[in-house]
Amino acid sequence: MNHKLFLGIETSCDETAIALIEASGGLKAPRFKIVQHELASQVKIHRPFGGVVPNLAKREHLKNLPILYRKIFGAEKKEIALWKKIDAVVVTIGPGLEPALWAGIEFAKTLAKNPPAGGKKPIIGVNHLEGHLYSFLLPILGRRTSIKIRTSDVHKCFPAIALIVSGGHTILLYVKSLKEWERLGETRDDAVGEAFDKVARLLGLPYPGGPELEKMARKGNPEAISFPRPMADSKDYDFSFSGLKTAVLYYLRDNPKARKTDVAASFQKAAIDVLVAKTIRATREFPTESVILSGGVAANKLLREELTKATRKENIRFLVSDAEYNTDNAVMIAAAGYFTMLRKSSQGGSASGGKKYKLSAQGNLDI
């Protein structure tokens, strides 16, 4: 089996991450071994500002990257030995905060051009969202297996409906294979994670708001308030969460004595109802073997539970990574680098992300 060793670097927002992974099996039966991964969170630094400050994020990335690098590579002897085995350096090139992205890109370029073992290493730029898309493979095939699917059976998971949900993105994809997918719909305004964060601020919760709102919601009644389900019944697969956020704003204004736990629970239920409804409707319209959930909001327990129940009723697989790999991390970026390399080889030099959904040189998903 042809094994490849990749060094992954992720700095798209407020998480600094470096990972070393071993990949093999190709597009038909991919297998990943996580050699080591390190992550430094910036939550405490950005919390006083209620959100991520790009230049502060860049400063912290510049400080943390060398520290995480040394944790993985250790002393010089080990460092040189590892670099002799590394096949490529993989780095996130977008989307994300530009100052933060460039901190990782420049760090990766420096390593690739002048590695400690001498010579040069190839550098692969990948789209952050592709990393999230492929993250479902990590618990299946990595060192922490929570879903029992044999490597040789990965192809049986396709075609699939993939829901990518984060602070900046809410996207529904039809994934035909590990190298080909197309967009079905996306948010027209706020991403669902952004809506969670904004409602959390309305409720006086600290940054990051999404996880704090989820905690509060556990103590509330999700049926207490009938918030709207925007676009749940629309014929397309687009989303809109700005109106839902505004409905919460008006409700709090008109009901100052409302139980915040009930507001949080009712808002969360409304948002998740829309995500599940659109996803399941897509599985009925398109031939589907699996539903894939990824992105930072995929860590939300209620969303995972509701999709688990809904996919069981449809008799299709539900695939989601361990919570550790839902949030930004370098393991998924390194994995995306492996698939980018495989596509480049199979398509005669093109490193695009599929027939209709392509990765541009700027790191944007072009349609």
C-alpha positions as CSV (number, residue, x, y, z in Angstrom):
1,M,0.0,0.0,0.0
2,N,1.4,3.4,-1.0
3,H,1.6,5.5,2.1
4,K,2.0,9.3,2.0
5,L,2.9,11.6,4.9
6,F,1.4,15.0,5.0
7,L,2.0,18.0,7.3
8,G,-1.2,20.0,7.6
9,I,-1.5,23.7,8.7
10,E,-4.7,25.5,9.6
11,T,-5.1,29.2,10.5
12,S,-8.3,30.3,8.8
13,C,-9.8,31.9,11.9
14,D,-9.0,31.7,15.6
15,E,-7.6,28.2,15.9
16,T,-3.9,27.5,15.2
17,A,-3.4,23.9,14.3
18,I,-0.7,21.6,12.9
19,A,-1.1,17.9,12.2
20,L,1.0,15.1,10.8
21,I,-1.0,12.3,9.1
22,E,-0.3,9.2,7.1
23,A,-2.7,8.6,4.2
24,S,-3.1,5.6,1.9
25,G,-5.7,3.7,-0.1
26,G,-6.4,6.3,-2.8
27,L,-9.9,7.5,-3.7
28,K,-11.4,4.0,-3.6
29,A,-10.4,3.0,-0.1
30,P,-8.8,5.9,1.8
31,R,-7.2,5.3,5.1
32,F,-5.8,7.9,7.5
33,K,-3.5,7.4,10.5
34,I,-3.1,10.5,12.7
35,V,0.5,10.6,13.7
36,Q,0.1,13.7,15.9
37,H,-2.0,16.8,15.9
38,E,-1.7,20.0,18.0
39,L,-4.1,22.9,18.4
40,A,-4.0,26.2,20.2
41,S,-7.3,28.0,20.9
42,Q,-7.6,31.8,21.0
43,V,-11.0,31.9,22.7
44,K,-9.8,33.7,25.8
45,I,-8.1,36.4,23.8
46,H,-11.1,37.2,21.6
47,R,-13.8,36.8,24.3
48,P,-13.6,40.4,25.6
49,F,-14.3,41.7,22.1
50,G,-17.4,39.4,21.5
51,G,-15.9,37.9,18.3
52,V,-12.7,37.3,16.4
53,V,-10.4,40.3,15.8
54,P,-8.5,39.5,12.6
55,N,-5.2,41.2,13.5
56,L,-5.2,39.7,17.0
57,A,-5.8,36.3,15.4
58,K,-2.8,36.8,13.1
59,R,-0.6,37.8,16.0
60,E,-1.5,34.7,17.9
61,H,-1.0,32.5,14.9
62,L,2.5,33.8,14.4
63,K,3.2,33.1,18.1
64,N,1.6,29.7,18.2
65,L,2.8,28.1,14.9
66,P,6.4,27.7,16.0
67,I,5.3,26.3,19.4
68,L,3.0,23.7,17.9
69,Y,5.6,22.8,15.3
70,R,8.2,22.1,17.9
71,K,5.7,19.9,19.9
72,I,5.3,17.7,16.8
73,F,8.9,17.6,15.6
74,G,10.8,17.7,18.9
75,A,14.6,17.8,18.8
76,E,16.7,18.2,15.6
77,K,17.4,14.5,15.1
78,K,13.6,13.6,15.2
79,E,12.8,16.7,13.1
80,I,15.2,15.7,10.3
81,A,14.0,12.1,10.3
82,L,10.4,13.2,9.9
83,W,11.1,15.6,7.2
84,K,12.8,12.9,5.1
85,K,9.5,11.1,5.1
86,I,7.1,14.0,4.5
87,D,5.6,14.0,1.0
88,A,3.9,17.5,1.1
89,V,3.0,20.5,3.2
90,V,-0.8,21.2,3.1
91,V,-2.2,24.6,4.2
92,T,-5.6,26.3,4.2
93,I,-5.8,29.0,1.6
94,G,-9.4,30.1,2.2
95,P,-12.1,31.0,2.9
96,G,-11.3,32.7,6.2
97,L,-9.8,35.9,7.7
98,E,-7.2,37.1,5.3
99,P,-4.6,38.2,8.0
100,A,-5.0,34.8,9.7
101,L,-4.8,32.8,6.5
102,W,-1.6,34.5,5.4
103,A,0.1,33.7,8.7
104,G,-0.4,30.0,7.9
105,I,0.4,30.3,4.3
106,E,3.8,32.1,4.8
107,F,4.7,29.6,7.5
108,A,4.0,26.7,5.2
109,K,5.9,28.3,2.3
110,T,8.9,28.7,4.5
111,L,8.9,25.1,5.6
112,A,8.3,23.7,2.1
113,K,11.0,25.8,0.5
114,N,13.7,25.1,3.0
115,P,12.8,22.0,5.1
116,P,15.3,20.9,7.8
117,A,16.2,17.8,5.9
118,G,17.2,19.8,2.8
119,G,15.7,20.1,-0.7
120,K,12.1,21.2,-1.2
121,K,8.7,19.8,-0.5
122,P,5.5,20.3,-2.6
123,I,3.0,22.7,-1.1
124,I,-0.7,22.0,-1.5
125,G,-3.3,24.8,-0.9
126,V,-6.7,23.5,0.1
127,N,-10.1,25.0,0.7
128,H,-11.2,25.0,4.3
129,L,-14.7,23.7,3.4
130,E,-13.2,20.7,1.6
131,G,-11.5,19.9,4.9
132,H,-14.8,20.0,6.7
133,L,-16.4,17.9,3.9
134,Y,-13.8,15.1,4.3
135,S,-13.7,15.2,8.1
136,F,-16.4,12.5,8.3
137,L,-13.7,10.0,7.2
138,L,-11.5,10.7,10.2
139,P,-13.4,8.9,12.9
140,I,-14.3,6.1,10.5
141,L,-10.7,5.5,9.4
142,G,-8.5,7.2,11.9
143,R,-7.3,6.2,15.3
144,R,-10.7,6.9,17.1
145,T,-13.3,4.9,15.3
146,S,-16.9,5.7,16.3
147,I,-18.7,4.6,13.2
148,K,-18.0,1.0,12.0
149,I,-17.5,1.1,8.3
150,R,-14.7,-0.8,6.7
151,T,-12.2,1.0,4.5
152,S,-13.1,-1.1,1.5
153,D,-16.8,0.0,2.0
154,V,-16.3,3.8,1.9
155,H,-17.5,3.9,-1.7
156,K,-20.8,2.5,-0.6
157,C,-21.5,5.8,1.3
158,F,-22.1,7.6,-2.0
159,P,-24.0,9.3,-3.5
160,A,-24.6,11.4,-0.3
161,I,-26.2,14.6,0.8
162,A,-23.6,16.8,2.7
163,L,-24.6,19.5,5.1
164,I,-21.7,21.9,6.0
165,V,-22.7,24.2,8.9
166,S,-20.4,26.7,10.5
167,G,-20.1,30.3,11.6
168,G,-19.6,31.5,8.1
169,H,-21.3,28.8,5.9
170,T,-24.5,26.8,5.6
171,I,-24.2,24.7,2.4
172,L,-26.0,21.7,1.1
173,L,-24.1,19.5,-1.4
174,Y,-24.9,16.5,-3.5
175,V,-21.7,14.4,-3.3
176,K,-21.4,11.8,-6.0
177,S,-18.0,10.6,-5.0
178,L,-14.9,11.7,-3.1
179,K,-13.9,13.8,-6.0
180,E,-17.2,15.1,-7.5
181,W,-20.0,17.1,-6.0
182,E,-22.4,19.9,-6.8
183,R,-24.1,22.6,-4.7
184,L,-27.8,22.2,-4.0
185,G,-28.2,25.3,-1.9
186,E,-26.7,27.7,0.7
187,T,-27.6,30.5,3.0
188,R,-28.9,33.7,1.5
189,D,-27.8,35.8,4.5
190,D,-26.6,34.7,7.9
191,A,-25.0,31.3,8.3
192,V,-26.6,29.1,11.0
193,G,-23.5,29.4,13.2
194,E,-23.6,33.2,12.8
195,A,-27.2,33.2,13.8
196,F,-26.4,31.1,16.9
197,D,-23.7,33.6,17.9
198,K,-25.9,36.7,17.3
199,V,-28.8,35.2,19.3
200,A,-26.3,34.3,22.1
201,R,-25.2,37.9,22.3
202,L,-28.9,39.0,22.5
203,L,-29.2,36.6,25.5
204,G,-26.0,38.1,27.1
205,L,-23.9,35.0,26.6
206,P,-20.1,35.2,26.1
207,Y,-18.1,34.4,23.0
208,P,-18.1,31.8,21.5
209,G,-21.9,32.1,21.6
210,G,-23.0,28.9,19.8
211,P,-21.8,26.4,22.4
212,E,-23.0,28.7,25.3
213,L,-26.4,28.9,23.7
214,E,-26.6,25.2,23.4
215,K,-25.8,24.8,27.1
216,M,-28.5,27.2,28.0
217,A,-31.0,25.6,25.7
218,R,-30.7,22.3,27.6
219,K,-32.4,23.9,30.5
220,G,-35.3,25.3,28.5
221,N,-38.5,24.2,26.7
222,P,-38.0,24.0,22.9
223,E,-41.8,24.2,22.4
224,A,-42.3,27.3,24.6
225,I,-42.1,29.8,21.8
226,S,-43.2,29.4,18.2
227,F,-40.3,31.0,16.3
228,P,-40.5,30.9,12.5
229,R,-38.8,28.2,10.4
230,P,-37.5,30.4,7.5
231,M,-37.6,28.8,4.0
232,A,-38.4,25.3,5.5
233,D,-41.1,24.8,2.9
234,S,-39.4,26.6,-0.1
235,K,-39.0,24.5,-3.2
236,D,-35.2,25.2,-3.3
237,Y,-32.4,24.2,-1.0
238,D,-31.3,27.6,0.1
239,F,-31.4,28.8,3.7
240,S,-32.1,32.1,5.5
241,F,-31.5,32.6,9.3
242,S,-31.5,36.5,9.5
243,G,-35.3,36.6,9.9
244,L,-35.2,34.0,12.7
245,K,-32.5,36.0,14.5
246,T,-34.7,39.1,14.1
247,A,-37.7,37.3,15.5
248,V,-35.8,36.5,18.6
249,L,-34.7,40.2,18.9
250,Y,-38.4,41.3,18.8
251,Y,-39.5,38.6,21.1
252,L,-37.0,39.7,23.8
253,R,-38.0,43.3,23.3
254,D,-41.7,42.6,23.7
255,N,-41.2,40.0,26.5
256,P,-38.5,41.4,28.8
257,K,-39.4,38.8,31.5
258,A,-39.2,35.8,29.2
259,R,-37.1,32.9,30.4
260,K,-33.9,33.0,28.5
261,T,-33.5,29.2,28.6
262,D,-36.9,28.9,26.8
263,V,-35.8,31.5,24.2
264,A,-32.5,29.6,23.6
265,A,-34.2,26.2,23.4
266,S,-37.0,27.4,21.0
267,F,-34.5,29.3,18.8
268,Q,-32.2,26.3,18.6
269,K,-35.1,23.9,17.7
270,A,-36.4,26.3,15.0
271,A,-33.0,26.5,13.3
272,I,-32.3,22.8,13.5
273,D,-35.8,21.9,12.2
274,V,-35.0,23.9,9.0
275,L,-31.6,22.2,8.6
276,V,-33.0,18.7,9.0
277,A,-36.1,19.3,6.9
278,K,-34.0,20.6,3.9
279,T,-31.4,17.8,4.2
280,I,-34.0,15.0,4.4
281,R,-36.0,16.4,1.5
282,A,-32.8,16.3,-0.6
283,T,-32.4,12.6,0.2
284,R,-35.8,12.0,-1.1
285,E,-35.2,13.9,-4.4
286,F,-31.8,12.5,-5.2
287,P,-30.5,8.9,-5.0
288,T,-28.8,8.9,-1.6
289,E,-26.9,6.4,0.5
290,S,-25.7,8.7,3.3
291,V,-26.1,12.0,4.9
292,I,-22.8,13.7,5.9
293,L,-22.7,16.4,8.5
294,S,-19.7,18.6,9.1
295,G,-18.5,22.1,10.2
296,G,-18.3,23.7,13.6
297,V,-22.1,23.6,14.2
298,A,-22.0,19.8,13.6
299,A,-20.8,19.6,17.2
300,N,-24.3,20.6,18.3
301,K,-25.7,17.6,20.1
302,L,-29.4,18.3,19.2
303,L,-28.5,18.6,15.5
304,R,-26.7,15.3,15.6
305,E,-29.6,13.6,17.4
306,E,-32.3,15.0,15.1
307,L,-30.3,13.9,12.0
308,T,-29.7,10.5,13.5
309,K,-33.4,10.0,14.0
310,A,-34.4,11.3,10.6
311,T,-31.9,9.3,8.7
312,R,-32.9,6.1,10.5
313,K,-36.5,6.7,9.3
314,E,-35.2,7.1,5.8
315,N,-33.0,3.9,6.2
316,I,-29.8,5.7,5.1
317,R,-26.4,6.2,6.8
318,F,-25.6,9.2,8.9
319,L,-21.9,10.1,8.9
320,V,-20.4,12.7,11.2
321,S,-16.9,13.1,12.6
322,D,-16.0,13.0,16.3
323,A,-16.7,16.4,17.9
324,E,-12.9,16.9,18.0
325,Y,-12.8,17.2,14.2
326,N,-16.0,19.3,13.7
327,T,-14.2,22.4,14.8
328,D,-11.3,23.9,12.8
329,N,-8.3,21.5,12.9
330,A,-5.3,20.6,10.8
331,V,-6.1,16.9,10.5
332,M,-8.9,17.6,8.1
333,I,-6.8,20.0,6.1
334,A,-4.0,17.4,5.7
335,A,-6.7,14.9,4.6
336,A,-8.0,17.3,2.1
337,G,-4.5,17.7,0.8
338,Y,-4.3,14.0,0.1
339,F,-7.5,14.1,-2.0
340,T,-6.3,17.2,-3.8
341,M,-3.1,15.4,-4.8
342,L,-5.1,12.4,-5.9
343,R,-7.5,14.5,-8.0
344,K,-4.5,16.4,-9.5
345,S,-3.0,13.1,-10.6
346,S,-6.2,11.6,-12.0
347,Q,-7.3,14.8,-13.8
348,G,-3.9,15.5,-15.5
349,G,-2.8,18.4,-13.3
350,S,-6.1,19.9,-12.2
351,A,-6.6,20.2,-8.5
352,S,-10.3,21.2,-8.6
353,G,-12.8,19.9,-6.2
354,G,-15.2,18.4,-8.6
355,K,-17.0,18.8,-11.9
356,K,-19.3,21.6,-10.7
357,Y,-17.8,22.7,-7.5
358,K,-14.3,23.8,-8.0
359,L,-11.4,25.2,-5.9
360,S,-10.0,28.4,-7.3
361,A,-6.5,29.7,-6.9
362,Q,-7.8,32.1,-4.3
363,G,-9.3,29.4,-2.2
364,N,-12.9,30.0,-3.0
365,L,-15.5,27.5,-4.0
366,D,-16.5,28.4,-7.5
367,I,-19.8,27.2,-9.0
